[in-house]
Amino acid sequence: MSIARVQSLCLTPDGIRPCTARAQIQGGLPLTRLLNRGRNAASLRERIRSVIKGAGYRYPSGRVTLDIELARGGRLDDGHALPLALAVLLASDQITTAAGAQHTWFGELNLDGSLLPLDPDLVLACGNLQNLAGGTGAPHFLASLRQLDPTPMTATAPAPSAPSLMPGWPTELATWVLSGGHSTLVYGEPGVGKSGWSHGLCAHWPESPRVRARRAGKRLFASTPGVSDPWRLPVGANARQLAHWQHLQRGHVVALDDLPLHSQGLRDALPERMDLEPQTATLATANPCPCGWLGSPRKACRCNPATRRRWQRQLPPPLIDRFDLVARYEYGEAGPRPIDMRPIRTSWVRQQQRQGCLNAQLTCAGLNDVPGLGQSMTRALRLHGNRLGLSGRAQLKCALVARTLADLAGRDAICEDDLQTAIGLRASPHEG
């Protein structure tokens, strides 16, 4: 009798968690038993037999007992065929211990023994789970069961490049948004690249390795139909899908393109959802009017006043107040320019060392709770806010944005210039 054990990972509602696959081979009549029960147990047992033979190995004759310890909430699926097949090959001495037991294996097998390509986000997430895997080695990627010298998983996923953004104002705005993890509403004329700009920010949103691993696992465990990007909620989604997607993206960001075109139920639920999920930022884009040319210097708006009023009702003030920044995306004539991530990462470090989270995730009951906002700056913010008609929530958002601007400049205290810039980022889309 021989027993082998292989470390693996499984998808659960809480993300990616470690699991252990075991195989025991005994003498006797040919029989394969899988101790785990489930609707996929029978097909998984046959898949293991097929992939071992398809890869050119010998399926052991005798009694084969298979077992896999799933994490809480994990489910048995075809992805567990890889660790179970490796456990069988180890128990039958067809591969060496160094090739199987010293690594953490994760993937889905074809019937010929090759592995299907993994999702890039999942590859990076698994590569960050060395402490969670519980094995003696880091997670690795295997191209085929015939390959006994696996290559690191992180080598299969290229590092993302800096987002290509328009020069000038959009690039500065991107720096401010990324530095503090702020929820942002950008509006502007059609075709200037608002959606591409917001998606570039989503791809570089600040997150810890643990958050990235949990988010990737959740997204693959329970995906939302019709969603092509891991952060983008398509037009037509309802309030329930919004709540579901915010839960999947907790600690990251959700993108809503053309916010006025989303359903009324989603827009009504969005303010409450943003209050309930402060750890999840929201990036939204919108046109200032149905034709999109309100306030544009290049083309006159052709909407009548009644049409514009109906459009403005799609973005009520309580919804706009939930965003930290509300800015117009201006048209740029020059070519794209990559954003410099070095000061942004330095700002992330300052915020984590000071408060353990990003500025946008701070829970502040009032202006006095904002770090670095002295009494004089508090009075100045209230004076400007009351003169401009800003609500108390909008003034608090301005203070948090000013805190981010001070972190970018390397200052502990918020100055007057930070407040003026933050207040200027509360432009109403209703004014064009």
C-alpha positions as CSV (number, residue, x, y, z in Angstrom):
1,M,0.0,0.0,0.0
2,S,1.3,3.5,-0.9
3,I,-0.1,6.9,-0.1
4,A,0.8,10.2,-1.7
5,R,-0.3,13.8,-1.0
6,V,-0.3,16.9,-3.2
7,Q,-1.0,20.5,-2.3
8,S,-3.5,22.4,-4.4
9,L,-5.8,25.4,-4.3
10,C,-9.6,25.6,-4.6
11,L,-12.1,28.4,-5.3
12,T,-14.5,29.3,-2.5
13,P,-17.0,32.2,-2.0
14,D,-14.3,33.9,0.1
15,G,-11.6,33.6,-2.6
16,I,-8.7,31.1,-3.2
17,R,-8.0,28.7,-0.4
18,P,-5.5,25.8,0.0
19,C,-6.6,22.2,-0.2
20,T,-4.9,18.8,-0.1
21,A,-5.3,15.8,-2.5
22,R,-4.5,12.3,-1.4
23,A,-4.3,9.0,-3.3
24,Q,-4.0,5.5,-1.8
25,I,-3.1,2.4,-3.9
26,Q,-3.7,-1.1,-2.6
27,G,-3.7,-4.5,-4.1
28,G,-6.9,-6.2,-5.2
29,L,-9.5,-6.0,-8.0
30,P,-9.3,-2.8,-10.1
31,L,-11.5,-0.2,-8.4
32,T,-11.4,3.6,-8.1
33,R,-13.2,5.3,-5.4
34,L,-13.5,9.1,-4.8
35,L,-14.5,9.8,-1.2
36,N,-15.8,13.2,-1.9
37,R,-19.4,13.3,-2.8
38,G,-21.0,15.6,-5.3
39,R,-22.6,15.7,-8.7
40,N,-19.2,16.0,-10.4
41,A,-17.6,13.1,-8.5
42,A,-18.3,10.4,-11.2
43,S,-17.1,12.6,-14.1
44,L,-14.0,13.7,-12.2
45,R,-13.1,10.1,-11.5
46,E,-13.3,9.2,-15.2
47,R,-11.4,12.4,-16.1
48,I,-8.5,11.4,-13.9
49,R,-8.2,8.0,-15.5
50,S,-8.4,9.5,-19.0
51,V,-5.8,12.2,-18.5
52,I,-3.3,9.8,-16.9
53,K,-3.6,7.5,-19.9
54,G,-3.7,10.4,-22.4
55,A,-0.4,11.8,-21.0
56,G,1.3,8.5,-21.6
57,Y,1.4,7.1,-18.0
58,R,0.0,3.9,-16.7
59,Y,-3.1,3.9,-14.6
60,P,-2.5,1.6,-11.6
61,S,-4.2,-1.7,-11.4
62,G,-5.7,-2.4,-8.0
63,R,-7.8,-0.4,-5.6
64,V,-7.3,3.3,-5.9
65,T,-8.8,5.6,-3.2
66,L,-8.9,9.3,-3.9
67,D,-9.7,12.1,-1.4
68,I,-9.4,15.9,-1.4
69,E,-9.7,18.1,1.6
70,L,-11.6,21.2,0.3
71,A,-11.7,24.5,2.2
72,R,-14.9,25.6,3.7
73,G,-17.3,26.6,1.0
74,G,-15.2,24.9,-1.8
75,R,-16.9,22.8,-4.4
76,L,-15.6,19.8,-6.3
77,D,-15.0,20.5,-10.0
78,D,-12.7,19.6,-12.9
79,G,-10.0,21.8,-11.6
80,H,-9.2,19.2,-8.9
81,A,-8.3,16.5,-11.5
82,L,-4.7,17.9,-11.7
83,P,-3.8,17.4,-8.0
84,L,-5.6,14.1,-7.8
85,A,-3.9,12.8,-11.0
86,L,-0.5,13.9,-9.6
87,A,-1.3,12.1,-6.3
88,V,-2.0,8.9,-8.3
89,L,1.2,9.2,-10.2
90,L,3.2,9.8,-7.0
91,A,1.6,6.9,-5.2
92,S,2.4,4.6,-8.2
93,D,6.0,5.8,-8.3
94,Q,5.7,7.1,-11.9
95,I,7.0,10.6,-11.0
96,T,9.5,11.7,-8.4
97,T,8.5,13.3,-5.1
98,A,10.4,16.4,-6.1
99,A,8.3,16.8,-9.2
100,G,5.0,16.5,-7.4
101,A,4.9,16.9,-3.6
102,Q,7.1,20.0,-3.3
103,H,4.9,22.3,-5.3
104,T,1.4,23.6,-5.1
105,W,-0.6,22.7,-8.2
106,F,-3.7,24.4,-9.7
107,G,-5.2,24.2,-13.1
108,E,-7.7,22.3,-15.3
109,L,-6.6,19.4,-17.4
110,N,-7.4,18.4,-21.0
111,L,-8.0,14.7,-21.7
112,D,-4.5,14.5,-23.3
113,G,-2.8,15.6,-20.1
114,S,-2.2,19.2,-21.2
115,L,-3.5,22.1,-19.1
116,L,-5.9,24.8,-20.2
117,P,-4.6,28.4,-20.1
118,L,-5.3,30.1,-16.8
119,D,-6.9,33.5,-16.3
120,P,-4.1,36.1,-16.0
121,D,-5.6,37.6,-12.8
122,L,-5.9,34.1,-11.3
123,V,-2.2,33.4,-12.2
124,L,-1.0,36.5,-10.4
125,A,-3.4,35.8,-7.5
126,C,-2.0,32.2,-7.1
127,G,1.5,33.5,-7.3
128,N,0.8,35.7,-4.3
129,L,-0.5,32.8,-2.2
130,Q,2.8,31.3,-1.1
131,N,1.9,31.8,2.6
132,L,-1.6,30.4,2.1
133,A,-0.7,27.4,0.0
134,G,0.7,25.4,2.9
135,G,3.2,23.6,0.7
136,T,7.0,23.6,0.8
137,G,7.2,25.4,-2.5
138,A,5.6,28.3,-4.3
139,P,2.6,27.8,-6.7
140,H,3.8,26.6,-10.1
141,F,2.4,26.3,-13.6
142,L,2.5,23.0,-15.5
143,A,2.1,22.9,-19.3
144,S,1.5,19.2,-19.4
145,L,1.7,16.1,-17.2
146,R,4.7,15.1,-19.3
147,Q,6.6,18.1,-18.0
148,L,8.4,17.1,-14.9
149,D,10.3,20.5,-14.4
150,P,7.5,23.0,-13.9
151,T,8.0,26.7,-14.5
152,P,6.9,29.4,-12.0
153,M,3.4,30.6,-12.5
154,T,4.4,34.2,-12.3
155,A,6.4,33.8,-15.4
156,T,3.2,33.1,-17.4
157,A,1.6,36.4,-16.6
158,P,3.3,39.6,-17.8
159,A,3.3,42.5,-15.5
160,P,0.8,45.2,-16.5
161,S,2.2,48.3,-18.2
162,A,1.3,51.8,-17.1
163,P,-2.0,53.0,-18.5
164,S,-1.8,55.2,-21.5
165,L,-3.7,58.4,-20.6
166,M,-4.3,61.7,-22.2
167,P,-1.9,64.5,-21.3
168,G,-2.5,67.4,-19.0
169,W,-5.7,67.4,-16.9
170,P,-6.7,63.7,-17.3
171,T,-3.2,62.6,-16.3
172,E,-3.2,64.8,-13.2
173,L,-6.7,63.6,-12.4
174,A,-5.6,60.0,-12.8
175,T,-2.7,60.6,-10.3
176,W,-5.0,62.0,-7.7
177,V,-7.6,59.2,-8.1
178,L,-5.1,56.4,-7.9
179,S,-3.2,57.9,-5.0
180,G,-6.2,57.9,-2.7
181,G,-8.4,55.3,-4.2
182,H,-11.1,57.8,-4.7
183,S,-14.5,57.2,-6.3
184,T,-14.8,59.5,-9.3
185,L,-17.4,60.7,-11.7
186,V,-16.0,62.0,-15.0
187,Y,-18.1,63.6,-17.7
188,G,-17.4,65.1,-21.1
189,E,-18.1,65.1,-24.7
190,P,-18.4,61.9,-26.7
191,G,-15.3,60.2,-28.1
192,V,-12.6,61.8,-25.8
193,G,-11.8,58.5,-24.1
194,K,-13.6,58.6,-20.8
195,S,-14.3,54.9,-20.7
196,G,-10.8,53.9,-21.7
197,W,-9.3,56.3,-19.2
198,S,-11.4,54.8,-16.3
199,H,-10.6,51.2,-17.4
200,G,-6.9,52.1,-17.4
201,L,-7.2,53.2,-13.8
202,C,-9.1,50.0,-12.9
203,A,-6.2,47.9,-14.2
204,H,-3.8,49.8,-11.9
205,W,-6.0,50.2,-8.8
206,P,-4.1,49.8,-5.5
207,E,-4.7,46.5,-3.8
208,S,-2.9,44.1,-1.6
209,P,-1.9,40.6,-2.8
210,R,-4.4,39.1,-0.4
211,V,-7.2,41.3,-1.8
212,R,-6.2,40.4,-5.3
213,A,-6.2,36.7,-4.6
214,R,-9.6,36.8,-2.9
215,R,-11.1,39.0,-5.7
216,A,-9.9,36.7,-8.5
217,G,-11.2,33.6,-6.7
218,K,-14.6,35.2,-6.0
219,R,-14.9,36.4,-9.6
220,L,-14.3,32.9,-11.0
221,F,-16.3,31.1,-8.4
222,A,-19.5,33.2,-9.0
223,S,-19.2,35.3,-12.1
224,T,-21.9,37.7,-13.3
225,P,-23.3,36.9,-16.7
226,G,-22.6,39.5,-19.4
227,V,-19.5,40.9,-17.7
228,S,-16.4,41.0,-19.9
229,D,-14.0,42.9,-17.7
230,P,-13.4,42.0,-14.1
231,W,-14.3,45.4,-12.9
232,R,-16.9,46.7,-15.4
233,L,-20.6,46.3,-14.8
234,P,-22.4,46.5,-18.2
235,V,-25.3,48.8,-19.0
236,G,-28.5,47.0,-18.2
237,A,-27.4,45.5,-14.9
238,N,-29.9,45.8,-12.0
239,A,-29.4,46.7,-8.4
240,R,-28.9,43.1,-7.3
241,Q,-26.1,42.6,-9.8
242,L,-24.6,45.9,-8.5
243,A,-24.6,44.6,-4.9
244,H,-23.2,41.2,-6.1
245,W,-20.4,42.8,-8.1
246,Q,-19.4,45.2,-5.3
247,H,-19.1,42.3,-3.0
248,L,-16.9,40.5,-5.5
249,Q,-14.7,43.6,-6.0
250,R,-14.5,44.5,-2.3
251,G,-11.2,46.3,-1.7
252,H,-10.9,47.2,-5.4
253,V,-13.1,49.2,-7.8
254,V,-16.2,48.9,-9.9
255,A,-16.6,50.8,-13.2
256,L,-19.9,52.1,-14.5
257,D,-19.8,53.4,-18.0
258,D,-22.5,55.8,-19.1
259,L,-24.1,56.0,-15.7
260,P,-27.3,57.9,-16.8
261,L,-28.1,55.0,-19.2
262,H,-28.1,52.4,-16.4
263,S,-31.4,51.3,-15.0
264,Q,-33.4,53.5,-12.6
265,G,-33.2,50.8,-9.9
266,L,-29.4,50.6,-10.1
267,R,-29.0,54.4,-9.9
268,D,-31.5,54.6,-7.0
269,A,-29.5,51.8,-5.1
270,L,-26.1,53.2,-5.9
271,P,-25.9,55.9,-3.2
272,E,-26.8,53.3,-0.5
273,R,-24.5,50.7,-1.9
274,M,-21.6,53.2,-1.9
275,D,-22.3,53.9,1.8
276,L,-22.5,50.2,2.6
277,E,-19.3,49.3,0.7
278,P,-16.8,52.0,1.5
279,Q,-13.9,49.7,0.7
280,T,-15.1,49.4,-2.9
281,A,-14.5,52.5,-5.1
282,T,-16.7,53.4,-8.0
283,L,-15.5,54.9,-11.3
284,A,-18.4,56.3,-13.4
285,T,-18.5,58.1,-16.7
286,A,-21.3,60.2,-18.1
287,N,-22.2,62.6,-20.9
288,P,-23.4,66.1,-19.7
289,C,-26.5,65.8,-21.9
290,P,-28.1,63.3,-24.3
291,C,-26.1,64.5,-27.2
292,G,-23.0,64.9,-25.1
293,W,-21.9,68.3,-26.4
294,L,-23.1,70.6,-23.5
295,G,-20.3,72.9,-22.6
296,S,-18.0,71.7,-25.4
297,P,-15.9,74.3,-27.2
298,R,-15.9,72.2,-30.4
299,K,-19.6,71.7,-31.0
300,A,-22.9,73.3,-29.9
301,C,-25.4,71.3,-27.9
302,R,-28.5,70.4,-29.8
303,C,-30.7,69.3,-26.8
304,N,-33.6,71.4,-25.8
305,P,-34.0,72.6,-22.2
306,A,-36.7,70.0,-21.3
307,T,-34.5,67.2,-22.6
308,R,-31.5,68.4,-20.6
309,R,-33.6,68.6,-17.4
310,R,-34.8,65.0,-17.9
311,W,-31.2,64.0,-18.4
312,Q,-30.0,65.8,-15.3
313,R,-32.6,64.0,-13.2
314,Q,-30.7,60.8,-13.9
315,L,-27.8,62.1,-11.8
316,P,-29.5,63.6,-8.7
317,P,-27.4,65.6,-6.1
318,P,-27.4,62.8,-3.5
319,L,-25.8,60.5,-6.0
320,I,-23.2,63.0,-7.0
321,D,-22.3,63.7,-3.4
322,R,-21.2,60.1,-3.0
323,F,-18.3,60.6,-5.4
324,D,-15.0,62.0,-4.0
325,L,-14.1,63.7,-7.3
326,V,-16.5,65.1,-10.0
327,A,-14.6,66.5,-13.0
328,R,-14.9,67.2,-16.6
329,Y,-12.7,65.1,-19.0
330,E,-11.3,67.6,-21.4
331,Y,-10.4,66.9,-25.0
332,G,-6.6,66.7,-25.6
333,E,-4.9,67.4,-28.9
334,A,-1.5,65.8,-28.0
335,G,-0.7,62.2,-28.0
336,P,-1.1,59.9,-25.0
337,R,1.4,59.9,-22.2
338,P,2.0,57.2,-19.6
339,I,1.4,58.0,-16.0
340,D,4.3,58.0,-13.5
341,M,3.4,55.5,-10.8
342,R,6.4,56.3,-8.5
343,P,4.8,59.2,-6.5
344,I,1.5,57.2,-6.4
345,R,3.2,54.2,-4.8
346,T,5.0,56.5,-2.3
347,S,1.6,58.0,-1.4
348,W,0.2,54.5,-0.8
349,V,3.0,53.8,1.6
350,R,2.4,57.0,3.5
351,Q,-1.3,56.3,3.9
352,Q,-0.8,52.7,5.0
353,Q,1.8,53.7,7.6
354,R,-0.4,56.5,9.0
355,Q,-3.9,54.9,9.1
356,G,-3.7,51.4,7.6
357,C,-5.9,52.2,4.6
358,L,-6.2,54.6,1.7
359,N,-7.7,58.0,2.3
360,A,-10.9,57.2,0.4
361,Q,-11.5,54.3,2.8
362,L,-11.2,56.4,6.0
363,T,-14.3,56.4,8.2
364,C,-14.7,60.0,9.4
365,A,-17.6,61.3,11.3
366,G,-16.7,64.9,10.4
367,L,-14.0,67.2,9.2
368,N,-12.2,67.1,12.6
369,D,-11.4,63.4,12.0
370,V,-9.5,64.0,8.8
371,P,-5.7,63.7,9.5
372,G,-3.7,66.9,9.0
373,L,-6.8,69.2,8.6
374,G,-6.2,71.9,11.2
375,Q,-8.7,74.3,12.7
376,S,-7.9,77.1,10.2
377,M,-8.2,74.8,7.2
378,T,-11.5,73.4,8.6
379,R,-12.9,76.9,8.9
380,A,-11.7,77.8,5.4
381,L,-13.3,74.6,3.9
382,R,-16.6,75.3,5.6
383,L,-16.5,78.9,4.4
384,H,-15.9,77.9,0.8
385,G,-18.3,75.0,1.0
386,N,-21.1,77.1,2.3
387,R,-20.5,79.8,-0.3
388,L,-20.6,77.2,-3.1
389,G,-23.6,75.3,-1.7
390,L,-21.7,72.1,-0.9
391,S,-23.3,69.6,1.4
392,G,-21.6,68.4,4.5
393,R,-20.8,65.1,2.8
394,A,-19.3,66.9,-0.2
395,Q,-17.1,69.0,2.1
396,L,-15.9,65.8,3.8
397,K,-15.0,64.4,0.4
398,C,-13.1,67.6,-0.4
399,A,-11.1,67.2,2.8
400,L,-10.2,63.6,1.9
401,V,-9.1,64.6,-1.6
402,A,-7.0,67.4,0.0
403,R,-5.4,64.8,2.3
404,T,-4.4,62.8,-0.8
405,L,-2.9,65.9,-2.5
406,A,-0.9,66.6,0.7
407,D,0.4,63.0,0.7
408,L,1.5,63.3,-2.9
409,A,3.4,66.5,-2.0
410,G,5.0,64.7,1.0
411,R,3.3,67.0,3.6
412,D,1.8,66.0,6.9
413,A,-0.6,69.0,7.1
414,I,-3.2,70.1,4.5
415,C,-2.5,73.5,3.1
416,E,-4.8,76.1,1.4
417,D,-3.7,75.1,-2.1
418,D,-4.8,71.5,-1.4
419,L,-8.2,72.7,-0.4
420,Q,-8.6,74.9,-3.4
421,T,-7.7,72.1,-5.8
422,A,-10.0,69.7,-4.0
423,I,-12.9,72.1,-4.1
424,G,-12.3,72.7,-7.8
425,L,-12.8,69.0,-8.4
426,R,-16.5,69.2,-7.4
427,A,-17.7,70.6,-10.8
428,S,-21.3,69.7,-11.4
429,P,-22.1,67.8,-14.6
430,H,-25.4,69.7,-14.8
431,E,-23.5,72.9,-15.6
432,G,-21.7,71.4,-18.6
